Amino acid sequence: MENQFQVAVVGGGPGGYVAAIASAQLGMKTVLIEQGSLGGTCLNEGCIPTKSLLHSAEVYSLAKEAEKFGIEVQQVTFDYKKVWERKNAVVNRLVGGVEGLVRGNRVTFIRGRGFFRDKNTIEVLGEQVQKVTFDKAIIATGSYPAKIPLPGVDLPGVMDSGSFLAMDKLPKSVVIIGGGVIGIEFATMLNAFGEDVSIVEMMPEILAGVDGEIAASMRDILTRKGVRFHLDAKVTHIKKHSDLSVFYVQNGKEEAEKGEIVILCTGRNPMSANLGLEQLGMKMERGFVLVDENCCTNIPNMYAVGDVNGKVMLAHAASHQAMVAAYNCLGGTMKRADFSLIPSCVYTTPEIASVGLTEEMAKAKGYSVKVGKFDAVGNGKSMVIGDTRGFAKLISDTETGEILGMQLFCRNATDMIGEGVAAMKLECTIQEIADAVHPHPTVNEMIMEAAHMSEGYCAHSVKRG
């Protein structure tokens, strides 16, 4: 095999496989090196399996509420083993699809662990040792779940997100350490299936970085469904008796929550060790590879995309950066990655989606802020589907009218946030969103209505004052 390539990509997740395919489609001879399954954490142990389980939980919840829609369903139950098997089938089909795309785009795929011997050579440790030489390299090795240094963290039953998703049966009770996106999505799913769930979070509110009103509303919804929250609580240790006990300090007092299992949802670390990067003199900080706006490292022919650079640790951010890096491997005019307009999605019920600045962030940056908010209770489609919780919120600059941020808390929010990304990319004003005709009846109309509210008029609300 001729192992000389124009582009070598290390890592086969949503950053790596997209970078490899894009490089090949741009006409460069490309190799993709990955030791595990293509698709990375997102496809195999993260986004896709979690969303599959969440969708099954939502279907179960809707079936139990069928009577309010005039549908009679007797004895609604679920078989978690089948739910789990469906999740695996979805993952396997998508992994097969990625493999087909890699082959179809004539990317050379080598299964194994890549190690950089120098700035133009990778040694691949697999079934056999291979040497790959390259002109340009894209590092896309991703991240792994952070393991907090706590006494008892290695006890049986204490697991990370990947280990939990591998379970084919539900525990009777769960303590989740961490109230971020992963922890809240797991809590939503487990609670919907009727499990006992508690969350211990060291911050004063869940979902750090999310609009404060949305985070508090989501916590209230889950609390009313039976999820127990312990905020401003520092976990000190874990012990095992018949169940696992998570001990934490809250308001100066030691408390404990018990669960059959404990899930650690405490962030992720970059997978940058044992790649030979230090020997190359690559600049890193806390393990994250430092890159510029072109996704280029301090070594001119080497790029890093996705979680490993720590800019925005989301799958779609990795894919965006992958396209930029692939284009830049061609040389010539360089493309820049836009790290500021990456949408964030939380697949709760209702869903949460946002892009740009929240109201709190915009004010902290010194903007004169105008807020337009429209509640789902005034939306016809939300009434039809039986969920009028939540709202749409638009943040704009009072002086220019430019949209600074969009926050959605409603059904289908994750499918709608793309409008906000496009609008902000094009530097739209709040008036332009208000004047854009939105289809009726849709939940999406709430964005237009929020723009109308911002402008001081809205046909589907009562004007105050």
The 8 nearest C-alpha neighbors of each residue, nearest first, counted from 0:
[[1, 2, 3, 129, 131, 107, 130, 109],
 [0, 2, 3, 4, 131, 132, 130, 107],
 [3, 1, 131, 0, 132, 4, 130, 129],
 [2, 4, 132, 1, 133, 131, 5, 134],
 [5, 3, 133, 28, 6, 29, 132, 2],
 [4, 6, 134, 28, 133, 27, 135, 29],
 [7, 5, 29, 135, 4, 136, 133, 134],
 [6, 8, 136, 30, 29, 133, 31, 137],
 [9, 7, 137, 31, 136, 138, 19, 32],
 [8, 10, 32, 138, 139, 31, 140, 33],
 [11, 9, 140, 139, 33, 15, 32, 12],
 [10, 12, 15, 16, 37, 33, 39, 38],
 [39, 11, 13, 38, 15, 14, 16, 10],
 [14, 12, 318, 15, 314, 16, 38, 17],
 [13, 15, 317, 318, 321, 12, 17, 305],
 [16, 14, 11, 139, 10, 12, 18, 17],
 [15, 17, 11, 19, 18, 12, 13, 14],
 [18, 16, 20, 19, 15, 14, 21, 13],
 [19, 17, 321, 15, 21, 16, 325, 20],
 [18, 20, 16, 22, 17, 21, 8, 31],
 [19, 21, 23, 17, 22, 18, 24, 16],
 [22, 20, 24, 18, 23, 19, 17, 325],
 [23, 21, 325, 25, 19, 20, 24, 27],
 [22, 24, 27, 20, 26, 25, 21, 29],
 [25, 23, 21, 26, 22, 20, 104, 27],
 [24, 26, 22, 23, 27, 21, 326, 329],
 [27, 25, 23, 24, 22, 28, 21, 29],
 [26, 28, 23, 22, 29, 25, 5, 6],
 [29, 27, 5, 4, 23, 6, 26, 30],
 [28, 30, 6, 106, 4, 23, 7, 27],
 [29, 31, 107, 7, 106, 108, 8, 6],
 [32, 30, 8, 108, 9, 19, 107, 7],
 [31, 33, 9, 109, 110, 10, 108, 8],
 [34, 32, 10, 110, 11, 111, 35, 9],
 [33, 35, 111, 110, 112, 32, 36, 125],
 [36, 34, 33, 37, 110, 39, 111, 11],
 [37, 35, 38, 39, 34, 94, 33, 43],
 [36, 38, 11, 39, 94, 12, 35, 97],
 [37, 39, 12, 42, 11, 13, 94, 36],
 [12, 40, 38, 41, 37, 11, 42, 43],
 [39, 41, 44, 43, 45, 42, 12, 38],
 [42, 40, 45, 46, 39, 43, 44, 47],
 [41, 43, 38, 47, 40, 39, 45, 44],
 [42, 44, 40, 41, 39, 45, 90, 38],
 [45, 43, 40, 161, 41, 42, 48, 164],
 [46, 44, 41, 40, 47, 49, 48, 42],
 [45, 47, 41, 49, 48, 50, 42, 44],
 [46, 48, 42, 50, 49, 45, 51, 41],
 [49, 47, 51, 50, 86, 46, 45, 52],
 [48, 50, 52, 51, 46, 47, 45, 53],
 [51, 49, 53, 47, 52, 48, 54, 46],
 [50, 52, 48, 54, 53, 49, 86, 47],
 [53, 51, 55, 49, 50, 54, 56, 48],
 [54, 52, 50, 56, 188, 51, 55, 57],
 [53, 55, 57, 51, 56, 52, 50, 58],
 [56, 54, 58, 52, 57, 53, 59, 51],
 [55, 57, 53, 59, 54, 58, 191, 188],
 [56, 58, 54, 60, 59, 55, 61, 53],
 [59, 57, 55, 61, 60, 56, 62, 54],
 [58, 60, 56, 62, 57, 61, 55, 63],
 [61, 59, 57, 63, 58, 62, 56, 191],
 [62, 60, 64, 58, 63, 59, 65, 57],
 [61, 63, 65, 59, 64, 60, 58, 75],
 [62, 64, 60, 61, 65, 75, 59, 72],
 [63, 65, 61, 62, 66, 67, 60, 68],
 [66, 64, 62, 70, 68, 67, 63, 61],
 [65, 67, 70, 69, 68, 71, 64, 72],
 [66, 68, 69, 65, 64, 70, 385, 71],
 [69, 67, 66, 65, 70, 64, 385, 71],
 [68, 70, 66, 67, 71, 65, 64, 72],
 [71, 69, 66, 65, 68, 72, 67, 64],
 [72, 70, 66, 65, 73, 69, 68, 67],
 [73, 71, 70, 65, 74, 75, 62, 66],
 [72, 74, 75, 71, 63, 76, 62, 65],
 [75, 73, 76, 72, 63, 62, 77, 71],
 [74, 76, 73, 63, 62, 72, 77, 59],
 [77, 75, 74, 78, 59, 63, 62, 73],
 [76, 78, 79, 75, 59, 82, 192, 81],
 [79, 77, 80, 81, 82, 76, 83, 168],
 [78, 80, 82, 81, 83, 168, 77, 169],
 [79, 81, 83, 82, 78, 167, 84, 168],
 [82, 80, 84, 83, 79, 78, 85, 77],
 [83, 81, 79, 85, 80, 84, 86, 78],
 [84, 82, 86, 80, 81, 85, 167, 79],
 [83, 85, 81, 87, 86, 82, 80, 88],
 [84, 86, 88, 82, 87, 83, 81, 89],
 [87, 85, 83, 89, 84, 51, 88, 48],
 [86, 88, 84, 90, 85, 89, 91, 83],
 [89, 87, 85, 91, 90, 86, 92, 84],
 [88, 90, 86, 92, 87, 91, 85, 93],
 [91, 89, 87, 93, 88, 92, 94, 43],
 [92, 90, 94, 88, 93, 89, 87, 95],
 [91, 93, 95, 89, 90, 94, 88, 96],
 [92, 94, 96, 90, 95, 91, 97, 89],
 [95, 93, 91, 97, 96, 92, 90, 37],
 [96, 94, 98, 92, 93, 97, 91, 99],
 [95, 97, 93, 99, 94, 98, 92, 100],
 [96, 98, 100, 94, 99, 95, 101, 93],
 [99, 97, 95, 101, 96, 100, 94, 102],
 [98, 100, 96, 102, 97, 101, 103, 95],
 [99, 101, 103, 97, 102, 98, 104, 96],
 [100, 102, 98, 104, 99, 106, 103, 97],
 [103, 101, 105, 99, 104, 100, 106, 98],
 [104, 102, 100, 105, 101, 99, 106, 98],
 [103, 105, 101, 102, 106, 100, 20, 23],
 [106, 104, 102, 103, 107, 101, 23, 29],
 [105, 107, 101, 29, 104, 30, 102, 108],
 [106, 108, 30, 31, 105, 29, 109, 102],
 [109, 107, 31, 30, 32, 106, 110, 101],
 [110, 108, 32, 31, 111, 107, 33, 30],
 [111, 109, 34, 33, 32, 125, 108, 112],
 [110, 112, 34, 125, 124, 33, 123, 109],
 [113, 111, 124, 34, 123, 33, 125, 114],
 [112, 114, 123, 122, 121, 111, 124, 9],
 [113, 115, 274, 122, 121, 275, 116, 123],
 [116, 114, 121, 275, 117, 120, 274, 122],
 [117, 115, 120, 121, 114, 122, 275, 118],
 [116, 118, 120, 119, 115, 279, 121, 278],
 [117, 119, 120, 279, 115, 116, 300, 301],
 [118, 120, 133, 117, 132, 134, 121, 135],
 [121, 119, 132, 117, 116, 131, 115, 118],
 [122, 120, 115, 131, 114, 116, 130, 113],
 [121, 123, 130, 114, 113, 129, 131, 115],
 [124, 122, 113, 129, 112, 128, 111, 125],
 [123, 125, 128, 112, 111, 127, 113, 122],
 [126, 124, 111, 127, 128, 123, 110, 112],
 [127, 125, 128, 124, 111, 110, 129, 123],
 [126, 128, 125, 129, 124, 123, 111, 110],
 [127, 129, 124, 123, 125, 122, 130, 126],
 [130, 128, 123, 122, 127, 131, 124, 125],
 [129, 131, 122, 121, 123, 132, 128, 2],
 [132, 130, 2, 121, 120, 3, 122, 129],
 [131, 133, 120, 3, 119, 4, 2, 121],
 [134, 132, 4, 119, 5, 135, 6, 3],
 [133, 135, 5, 6, 119, 4, 136, 300],
 [136, 134, 6, 300, 133, 301, 5, 328],
 [137, 135, 7, 301, 6, 8, 302, 138],
 [136, 138, 302, 8, 303, 301, 139, 7],
 [139, 137, 303, 9, 140, 302, 8, 304],
 [140, 138, 10, 15, 304, 141, 9, 14],
 [139, 141, 10, 270, 138, 307, 9, 142],
 [142, 140, 306, 307, 270, 139, 269, 305],
 [143, 141, 269, 270, 268, 306, 267, 307],
 [142, 144, 267, 268, 145, 270, 269, 141],
 [145, 143, 267, 266, 268, 146, 159, 142],
 [146, 144, 267, 266, 268, 265, 147, 143],
 [147, 145, 144, 148, 265, 263, 152, 159],
 [146, 148, 149, 145, 265, 152, 263, 266],
 [149, 147, 146, 150, 152, 151, 236, 145],
 [148, 150, 152, 236, 147, 151, 235, 237],
 [149, 151, 236, 152, 237, 148, 235, 153],
 [152, 150, 237, 154, 153, 238, 236, 149],
 [151, 153, 149, 154, 150, 157, 237, 148],
 [154, 152, 151, 157, 155, 150, 158, 156],
 [153, 155, 151, 152, 157, 156, 239, 238],
 [156, 154, 157, 153, 158, 260, 239, 152],
 [155, 157, 260, 158, 154, 261, 259, 243],
 [158, 156, 261, 155, 154, 260, 262, 152],
 [159, 157, 262, 162, 156, 263, 261, 163],
 [158, 160, 263, 162, 262, 161, 163, 144],
 [161, 159, 163, 162, 164, 262, 158, 264],
 [160, 162, 44, 164, 163, 159, 165, 45],
 [163, 161, 165, 159, 164, 160, 158, 166],
 [162, 164, 160, 165, 166, 161, 159, 158],
 [163, 165, 161, 166, 162, 160, 44, 48],
 [164, 166, 162, 163, 161, 167, 44, 83],
 [167, 165, 163, 164, 168, 162, 169, 83],
 [168, 166, 80, 83, 165, 169, 79, 84],
 [169, 167, 166, 79, 80, 170, 83, 78],
 [168, 170, 171, 167, 79, 166, 194, 189],
 [171, 169, 172, 259, 168, 260, 173, 194],
 [170, 172, 194, 259, 195, 169, 173, 258],
 [173, 171, 195, 258, 259, 170, 194, 196],
 [174, 172, 258, 196, 260, 261, 259, 195],
 [173, 175, 261, 197, 258, 198, 196, 262],
 [176, 174, 198, 262, 261, 177, 197, 263],
 [175, 177, 199, 263, 264, 198, 262, 200],
 [178, 176, 200, 264, 265, 179, 182, 199],
 [179, 177, 205, 182, 200, 183, 206, 198],
 [178, 180, 206, 182, 181, 177, 205, 183],
 [179, 181, 183, 182, 206, 184, 345, 178],
 [182, 180, 184, 183, 179, 185, 264, 178],
 [181, 183, 178, 185, 179, 264, 184, 180],
 [182, 184, 186, 180, 185, 181, 178, 179],
 [185, 183, 187, 181, 186, 182, 347, 180],
 [186, 184, 182, 188, 183, 187, 189, 181],
 [185, 187, 183, 189, 184, 188, 190, 182],
 [188, 186, 184, 190, 185, 189, 347, 183],
 [187, 189, 191, 185, 53, 186, 190, 56],
 [190, 188, 192, 186, 194, 191, 187, 185],
 [189, 191, 193, 194, 192, 187, 188, 186],
 [192, 190, 188, 193, 189, 56, 187, 60],
 [191, 193, 189, 190, 194, 56, 188, 59],
 [194, 192, 190, 191, 189, 195, 171, 188],
 [193, 195, 190, 189, 171, 192, 172, 196],
 [194, 196, 172, 173, 171, 190, 193, 197],
 [197, 195, 173, 226, 174, 172, 194, 186],
 [196, 198, 227, 174, 226, 228, 175, 173],
 [199, 197, 175, 228, 174, 176, 229, 227],
 [198, 200, 229, 176, 177, 228, 230, 175],
 [201, 199, 177, 230, 178, 202, 232, 229],
 [200, 202, 232, 231, 233, 230, 203, 199],
 [203, 201, 231, 204, 200, 230, 205, 232],
 [202, 204, 231, 230, 201, 205, 200, 232],
 [205, 203, 202, 230, 206, 207, 214, 215],
 [204, 206, 178, 207, 179, 214, 202, 200],
 [207, 205, 179, 209, 214, 180, 178, 208],
 [208, 206, 209, 205, 179, 204, 202, 214],
 [207, 209, 206, 210, 211, 357, 214, 205],
 [208, 210, 207, 206, 211, 214, 213, 357],
 [211, 209, 213, 212, 357, 214, 208, 406],
 [212, 210, 214, 213, 209, 215, 359, 208],
 [211, 213, 215, 214, 210, 216, 209, 217],
 [212, 214, 216, 210, 211, 215, 217, 408],
 [215, 213, 211, 217, 216, 212, 206, 205],
 [214, 216, 218, 212, 213, 217, 219, 211],
 [217, 215, 219, 213, 218, 214, 212, 220],
 [218, 216, 220, 214, 219, 215, 213, 221],
 [217, 219, 215, 221, 216, 220, 222, 214],
 [218, 220, 222, 216, 217, 221, 215, 223],
 [221, 219, 217, 223, 218, 222, 216, 224],
 [220, 222, 224, 218, 223, 226, 219, 217],
 [221, 223, 226, 219, 225, 224, 220, 218],
 [224, 222, 220, 221, 225, 219, 226, 218],
 [223, 225, 221, 222, 226, 220, 190, 191],
 [226, 224, 222, 223, 227, 221, 190, 196],
 [225, 227, 222, 196, 221, 197, 224, 228],
 [228, 226, 197, 222, 198, 225, 196, 229],
 [229, 227, 198, 197, 230, 199, 226, 222],
 [228, 230, 199, 232, 200, 198, 227, 231],
 [231, 229, 200, 232, 203, 201, 202, 228],
 [232, 230, 201, 203, 202, 200, 249, 233],
 [231, 233, 201, 249, 230, 248, 200, 247],
 [234, 232, 201, 247, 248, 235, 231, 249],
 [233, 235, 247, 246, 236, 232, 248, 245],
 [236, 234, 247, 246, 233, 149, 248, 237],
 [237, 235, 150, 246, 149, 151, 234, 245],
 [236, 238, 151, 245, 244, 246, 150, 152],
 [239, 237, 244, 243, 151, 245, 240, 236],
 [240, 238, 243, 242, 244, 241, 237, 154],
 [239, 241, 242, 243, 238, 244, 257, 259],
 [240, 242, 239, 243, 259, 244, 258, 257],
 [243, 241, 259, 240, 239, 258, 257, 244],
 [242, 244, 239, 258, 257, 238, 259, 240],
 [245, 243, 257, 238, 237, 256, 239, 255],
 [244, 246, 237, 256, 255, 236, 257, 247],
 [247, 245, 255, 236, 235, 254, 234, 237],
 [246, 248, 234, 233, 235, 254, 253, 232],
 [249, 247, 253, 233, 252, 232, 251, 254],
 [248, 250, 232, 251, 252, 231, 253, 247],
 [251, 249, 252, 248, 232, 231, 253, 233],
 [250, 252, 249, 248, 253, 232, 254, 247],
 [253, 251, 248, 249, 250, 254, 247, 232],
 [252, 254, 248, 247, 249, 246, 251, 255],
 [255, 253, 247, 246, 248, 252, 249, 256],
 [254, 256, 246, 245, 247, 244, 257, 253],
 [257, 255, 245, 244, 246, 258, 174, 254],
 [258, 256, 244, 243, 245, 242, 255, 174],
 [259, 257, 173, 172, 260, 243, 174, 242],
 [258, 260, 242, 172, 173, 243, 170, 171],
 [259, 261, 156, 173, 258, 157, 243, 174],
 [260, 262, 157, 174, 173, 175, 158, 156],
 [263, 261, 175, 158, 159, 157, 264, 176],
 [262, 264, 159, 176, 265, 158, 175, 261],
 [265, 263, 177, 182, 176, 266, 262, 181],
 [266, 264, 177, 263, 145, 176, 267, 147],
 [265, 267, 145, 264, 144, 268, 179, 177],
 [266, 268, 144, 145, 143, 142, 269, 265],
 [267, 269, 142, 143, 145, 144, 270, 266],
 [270, 268, 142, 307, 271, 287, 286, 141],
 [269, 271, 142, 141, 140, 272, 307, 143],
 [270, 272, 269, 286, 274, 307, 273, 140],
 [271, 273, 274, 270, 286, 275, 276, 269],
 [274, 272, 275, 271, 114, 276, 270, 277],
 [273, 275, 114, 276, 272, 115, 271, 113],
 [274, 276, 115, 278, 114, 277, 273, 116],
 [277, 275, 279, 278, 274, 281, 280, 115],
 [276, 278, 280, 279, 275, 281, 282, 274],
 [279, 277, 280, 276, 275, 281, 117, 116],
 [280, 278, 276, 277, 281, 117, 275, 118],
 [281, 279, 277, 278, 282, 276, 298, 297],
 [280, 282, 279, 276, 277, 297, 283, 298],
 [281, 283, 289, 280, 288, 297, 284, 296],
 [284, 282, 288, 287, 289, 286, 281, 285],
 [283, 285, 287, 286, 288, 289, 282, 308],
 [286, 284, 287, 283, 269, 288, 268, 309],
 [285, 287, 284, 283, 269, 271, 288, 272],
 [288, 286, 308, 284, 283, 307, 285, 309],
 [287, 289, 283, 308, 307, 282, 290, 286],
 [290, 288, 283, 282, 308, 296, 287, 284],
 [291, 289, 296, 294, 295, 288, 308, 303],
 [290, 292, 294, 293, 295, 296, 289, 297],
 [291, 293, 335, 294, 336, 290, 295, 337],
 [292, 294, 335, 295, 291, 336, 334, 324],
 [295, 293, 290, 291, 292, 302, 303, 324],
 [294, 296, 302, 290, 293, 291, 301, 303],
 [297, 295, 290, 298, 302, 301, 289, 299],
 [296, 298, 299, 281, 282, 295, 290, 289],
 [297, 299, 296, 301, 300, 281, 295, 118],
 [300, 298, 301, 297, 296, 295, 302, 135],
 [301, 299, 135, 298, 136, 302, 134, 295],
 [300, 302, 136, 298, 299, 135, 296, 137],
 [303, 301, 295, 137, 296, 294, 138, 136],
 [302, 304, 138, 137, 294, 139, 308, 295],
 [305, 303, 139, 320, 317, 321, 308, 14],
 [306, 304, 317, 307, 14, 308, 139, 141],
 [305, 307, 141, 312, 309, 308, 142, 269],
 [306, 308, 269, 141, 287, 309, 305, 270],
 [307, 309, 288, 287, 306, 310, 289, 305],
 [310, 308, 306, 307, 311, 287, 312, 305],
 [309, 311, 308, 312, 338, 306, 305, 307],
 [312, 310, 309, 313, 316, 306, 338, 305],
 [311, 313, 306, 309, 305, 310, 314, 316],
 [312, 314, 316, 315, 311, 317, 306, 305],
 [315, 313, 317, 316, 13, 318, 41, 312],
 [314, 316, 318, 317, 313, 319, 13, 341],
 [317, 315, 319, 313, 314, 318, 320, 311],
 [305, 316, 318, 14, 314, 320, 315, 319],
 [319, 317, 14, 321, 315, 320, 13, 316],
 [320, 318, 316, 321, 322, 317, 315, 323],
 [319, 321, 323, 317, 318, 322, 304, 336],
 [322, 320, 18, 318, 324, 14, 319, 323],
 [321, 323, 325, 319, 320, 324, 18, 326],
 [324, 322, 320, 326, 321, 325, 334, 336],
 [323, 325, 327, 321, 326, 322, 294, 320],
 [326, 324, 22, 322, 328, 327, 323, 18],
 [325, 327, 323, 328, 324, 329, 322, 334],
 [326, 328, 324, 329, 333, 325, 330, 323],
 [327, 329, 325, 330, 326, 324, 135, 6],
 [330, 328, 327, 326, 331, 325, 27, 25],
 [331, 329, 328, 327, 332, 333, 326, 325],
 [330, 332, 333, 329, 327, 328, 326, 334],
 [333, 331, 330, 334, 327, 329, 326, 335],
 [332, 334, 327, 331, 335, 293, 330, 326],
 [335, 333, 323, 293, 327, 336, 332, 326],
 [334, 336, 293, 292, 337, 323, 333, 294],
 [337, 335, 292, 320, 293, 338, 323, 334],
 [336, 338, 339, 340, 335, 292, 341, 320],
 [337, 339, 340, 336, 341, 310, 311, 316],
 [340, 338, 337, 341, 355, 354, 342, 336],
 [341, 339, 338, 355, 337, 354, 342, 420],
 [340, 342, 339, 338, 354, 316, 343, 420],
 [343, 341, 354, 353, 340, 344, 420, 352],
 [342, 344, 353, 352, 354, 341, 345, 313],
 [345, 343, 352, 351, 413, 346, 342, 353],
 [344, 346, 351, 347, 350, 180, 352, 343],
 [347, 345, 350, 184, 344, 351, 348, 50],
 [346, 348, 350, 349, 345, 184, 187, 351],
 [349, 347, 350, 346, 410, 187, 409, 57],
 [348, 350, 409, 410, 347, 408, 351, 388],
 [349, 351, 347, 346, 348, 409, 412, 410],
 [352, 350, 408, 345, 407, 344, 412, 346],
 [353, 351, 344, 407, 413, 343, 412, 406],
 [352, 354, 406, 343, 405, 342, 407, 416],
 [353, 355, 342, 405, 404, 340, 341, 343],
 [354, 356, 404, 403, 340, 405, 339, 357],
 [357, 355, 404, 360, 361, 403, 358, 354],
 [356, 358, 360, 359, 210, 404, 361, 355],
 [357, 359, 361, 360, 394, 362, 356, 210],
 [360, 358, 357, 362, 361, 363, 210, 356],
 [359, 361, 363, 357, 362, 358, 356, 364],
 [362, 360, 364, 358, 363, 359, 366, 356],
 [363, 361, 365, 364, 366, 359, 360, 358],
 [362, 364, 360, 365, 361, 359, 366, 358],
 [365, 363, 361, 362, 366, 360, 359, 367],
 [364, 366, 362, 363, 367, 361, 368, 360],
 [367, 365, 362, 368, 361, 364, 396, 363],
 [366, 368, 397, 396, 365, 362, 369, 398],
 [369, 367, 396, 397, 366, 395, 370, 362],
 [368, 370, 395, 397, 394, 396, 453, 371],
 [371, 369, 394, 453, 393, 372, 368, 395],
 [370, 372, 453, 449, 452, 393, 392, 450],
 [373, 371, 392, 449, 391, 452, 370, 393],
 [372, 374, 449, 391, 390, 448, 445, 375],
 [375, 373, 390, 376, 377, 389, 391, 372],
 [374, 376, 387, 390, 378, 377, 389, 388],
 [375, 377, 387, 374, 378, 388, 382, 381],
 [378, 376, 375, 374, 379, 459, 460, 373],
 [377, 379, 375, 381, 376, 380, 382, 442],
 [378, 380, 382, 381, 440, 383, 377, 441],
 [381, 379, 383, 441, 382, 440, 442, 378],
 [382, 380, 387, 384, 386, 378, 383, 379],
 [381, 383, 385, 379, 380, 384, 387, 386],
 [384, 382, 380, 381, 385, 379, 386, 378],
 [385, 383, 381, 382, 386, 380, 387, 68],
 [386, 384, 382, 383, 381, 387, 68, 380],
 [385, 387, 381, 388, 384, 382, 410, 383],
 [386, 388, 376, 375, 381, 382, 385, 389],
 [389, 387, 386, 375, 409, 376, 390, 349],
 [388, 390, 408, 409, 375, 374, 387, 349],
 [389, 391, 374, 375, 408, 373, 409, 407],
 [390, 392, 407, 373, 372, 445, 446, 406],
 [391, 393, 372, 406, 371, 405, 449, 407],
 [394, 392, 405, 371, 370, 404, 449, 372],
 [393, 395, 370, 404, 403, 369, 402, 405],
 [396, 394, 402, 403, 369, 401, 400, 368],
 [395, 397, 400, 368, 401, 398, 399, 367],
 [398, 396, 369, 368, 367, 400, 399, 395],
 [397, 399, 396, 400, 367, 401, 368, 395],
 [400, 398, 401, 396, 397, 428, 395, 402],
 [399, 401, 428, 396, 429, 397, 395, 398],
 [402, 400, 428, 399, 396, 395, 427, 429],
 [401, 403, 395, 428, 404, 429, 394, 423],
 [404, 402, 395, 394, 356, 355, 401, 396],
 [403, 405, 355, 356, 394, 354, 402, 357],
 [404, 406, 393, 353, 354, 392, 419, 394],
 [407, 405, 353, 392, 352, 391, 393, 354],
 [406, 408, 391, 352, 412, 351, 353, 409],
 [409, 407, 351, 389, 390, 350, 391, 412],
 [410, 408, 349, 389, 412, 350, 390, 407],
 [409, 411, 349, 412, 350, 348, 442, 408],
 [412, 410, 414, 413, 409, 415, 350, 442],
 [413, 411, 415, 414, 409, 350, 410, 352],
 [414, 412, 352, 415, 411, 416, 344, 350],
 [413, 415, 411, 412, 416, 417, 352, 418],
 [416, 414, 412, 413, 417, 418, 443, 411],
 [417, 415, 419, 418, 413, 414, 352, 412],
 [416, 418, 420, 419, 415, 421, 414, 342],
 [419, 417, 421, 416, 420, 422, 415, 423],
 [418, 420, 422, 416, 417, 421, 405, 423],
 [419, 421, 417, 423, 418, 422, 424, 340],
 [422, 420, 424, 418, 419, 423, 425, 417],
 [423, 421, 419, 427, 425, 424, 420, 418],
 [422, 424, 426, 425, 420, 421, 427, 419],
 [425, 423, 421, 426, 422, 420, 340, 427],
 [424, 426, 422, 423, 427, 421, 420, 428],
 [427, 425, 423, 424, 422, 401, 428, 402],
 [428, 426, 422, 425, 423, 401, 431, 402],
 [429, 427, 401, 400, 431, 430, 402, 426],
 [428, 430, 432, 431, 400, 450, 402, 401],
 [431, 429, 433, 428, 432, 434, 450, 400],
 [430, 432, 434, 428, 433, 429, 435, 427],
 [431, 433, 435, 429, 430, 434, 447, 450],
 [434, 432, 430, 450, 447, 431, 451, 435],
 [433, 435, 431, 432, 430, 436, 447, 451],
 [436, 434, 432, 433, 431, 437, 447, 430],
 [437, 435, 434, 438, 433, 447, 432, 444],
 [436, 438, 444, 435, 439, 447, 443, 441],
 [439, 437, 440, 441, 436, 444, 443, 442],
 [440, 438, 441, 437, 444, 380, 379, 442],
 [439, 441, 380, 438, 379, 442, 444, 378],
 [442, 440, 443, 439, 380, 444, 438, 379],
 [441, 443, 444, 380, 445, 381, 378, 440],
 [442, 444, 441, 445, 446, 415, 437, 438],
 [445, 443, 447, 446, 442, 437, 441, 448],
 [444, 446, 448, 443, 447, 442, 391, 449],
 [447, 445, 449, 444, 448, 443, 391, 450],
 [448, 446, 450, 433, 444, 449, 445, 432],
 [447, 449, 445, 451, 450, 446, 373, 452],
 [450, 448, 372, 373, 371, 452, 446, 451],
 [451, 449, 433, 453, 447, 448, 452, 371],
 [450, 452, 448, 454, 457, 453, 449, 456],
 [453, 451, 449, 371, 455, 454, 450, 456],
 [452, 454, 371, 450, 451, 455, 370, 449],
 [453, 455, 451, 452, 456, 450, 430, 371],
 [456, 454, 452, 453, 451, 457, 462, 371],
 [457, 455, 451, 452, 454, 458, 462, 453],
 [456, 458, 451, 452, 459, 460, 448, 455],
 [457, 459, 460, 456, 461, 448, 451, 462],
 [460, 458, 457, 377, 461, 448, 378, 373],
 [461, 459, 457, 458, 462, 377, 456, 373],
 [462, 460, 463, 459, 457, 458, 456, 464],
 [461, 463, 460, 464, 456, 457, 455, 458],
 [462, 464, 461, 460, 455, 456, 452, 457],
 [463, 462, 461, 455, 456, 460, 452, 457]]
